[in-house]
Amino acid sequence: MSTKDAWRPGFQPVKCASRPERHAVNGQEIDPSRLYYGLAAVIFVGGWVMFGLFLFRNLSSLPDKLQQVVVPGKTDITLATPGSYTLFHEYRSVVGSRVYSTSRDVSGLQCRLVSKATGVEVRLSRSIASETYNLGGRSGVSMLDFQIDQPGVYEFWAGYEGTGEGPQTVLSIGQGFGMGIIVTVFGSLAIVFGCIGLSVAIAVYTAVRRQKAYKRAQDRYAI
């Protein structure tokens, strides 16, 4: 086409097919929309947020499920369900408004647990697995394990060899505490990896479908 033809009245230039844009071809948007990439990003970030909230909320509430006993001394405790329990030495603790901080070593401390209903003493054995926690300003290590067949009120006594007197410290009693930590950690990991997997799947699916749609559109409008 000459320059002279281009200025001729009524002349309509022929439009040549141009290379289609990545996101649209001949004015038609490629499906699926690129908004799905944004959705994948939101799920990815949301997974990490839920991971942190779930982990913090559940771990911070676990120590509240432990019954605390200040020793040496004697007190009644209520064990609501039968099964296995763990006695922890909570060497950093808060009871009421008082803060306790002692050595982890409580050599010479003796403990007894007796059912008030039957008068039968419960057998206490050294913990096989070492369980520790450091949550909410409280730190503890497993010391003794025991099992009860009947729920109810039990008399707990703890004192040092000899006179029974010694430095005050805190013991805590709980059921399934270690398993609660494991379930919380793996549950939070399942949340974050599930969200990561879902976000990656959406992004890959969107990229593959858009690539195929773009290729079909190129072939359709090619000269």
Protein Blocks (a to p, Z undefined) as FASTA:
>chain_A
ZZklmmpghiacddddddddfkbgehiacdddfklmmmmmmmmmmmmmmmmmmmmmmmmm
mmmmpccdddedddddddfbgcdddddddfbccehjaccdddfblghiacddddfklopa
cdddddfbacdddeehiacddfbdcddfbgcddddddddehjlpacdddddddehklmmm
mmmmmmmmmmmmmmmmmmmmmmmmmmmmmmmmmmmmmmmmpZZ
